[in-house]
């Protein structure tokens, strides 16, 4: 059974120019010659063209497909594409997980004025940013702190946070949740600090442009924290700093407002205390 190029184009969905390209690459060989005016294509040619389209839809490059159609061993090329696709799916799921959390965080901001909970702070990887003339230095070039998973993370003294009249002094840094990091081996011998997951009081605070906590947020979070400590018979654990990770910055009415997750570590009061 033989077909003309117009019929083949309709059957396979590949344009006449695409069919001629496959001829030029020696993938299909119509009767009548490649330059013949009345070329005819066999059912075998149709199958090859359909394979070409299937592989294109599967994400293989044109070079890979031509190599595949000329090869007697398709397994290696197809397995390589499977591995690539698996990595793409993994990265897409990772990004989906991040965006879902960002969406939930945006909802939490709406109830920041009454939000305070006892939770387990996720493990966080943190690195200080050098400050020059009162401004943080450029974003670290190391690939482990990849966007969008990494963000601004501040550290505060726990004692200052709860007691200092003027509020705690921020230490600027960049960080991300350990669960978002693909390769932990980078951290060996670097100035990066790992904070393991710990029981903590979790609040949402607003941060000023100079990275200090706004007075309203500071007063409110202090009140919530003390109320929760008394209720749950907890005390502040001062062996690690208070950690504040940016959620997002909202821009409304011409004003930017930064909101952060804030965690302060806690521990149970001993029966003998």
DAGIVEN-V134411 format. One record per backbone hydrogen bond with DSSP energy under -1.0 kcal/mol. CO is the residue of the C=O (numbers start at 1). NH is the residue of the N-H. Records with the same first field share a line. If there is no record, write none. Layout:
CO: NH, NH
This chain:
3: 41
4: 8
5: 9
6: 10
7: 11
8: 12
9: 13
15: 19
16: 20
17: 21
18: 22
19: 23
20: 24
21: 25
22: 27
23: 26
31: 40
40: 31
41: 3
42: 46
43: 47
44: 48
45: 49
46: 50
47: 51
48: 52
49: 53
50: 54
51: 55
52: 56
53: 57
54: 58
55: 60
56: 59
61: 65
62: 66
63: 67
64: 68
65: 69
66: 70
74: 78
75: 79
76: 80
77: 81
78: 82
79: 83
80: 84
81: 85
82: 86
83: 87
84: 88
85: 89
86: 90
87: 91
88: 92
89: 93
90: 94
91: 95
92: 96
93: 97
94: 98
95: 99
96: 100
97: 101
98: 102
99: 103
100: 104
101: 105
102: 106
103: 107
104: 108
105: 109
108: 111
109: 112
111: 114
117: 202
119: 200
123: 178
124: 195
125: 176
126: 193
127: 174
130: 137
132: 135
135: 132
142: 145
144: 146
146: 150
151: 175
152: 246
154: 244
155: 171
156: 242
157: 161
158: 162
159: 163
160: 164
164: 167
171: 155
172: 129
173: 153
174: 127
175: 151
176: 125
177: 180
178: 181
184: 187
185: 188
187: 190
193: 126
195: 124
198: 121
199: 266
200: 119
201: 264
202: 117
203: 262
205: 260
206: 214
208: 211
212: 208
214: 218
215: 219
216: 220
217: 221
218: 222
219: 223
220: 224
221: 225
222: 226
223: 227
224: 228
225: 229
226: 230
227: 231
228: 232
229: 234
233: 269
235: 267
242: 156
243: 263
244: 154
245: 261
248: 259
250: 257
252: 255
255: 252
257: 250
258: 207
259: 247, 248
260: 205
261: 245
262: 203
263: 243
264: 201
265: 237
267: 235
270: 273
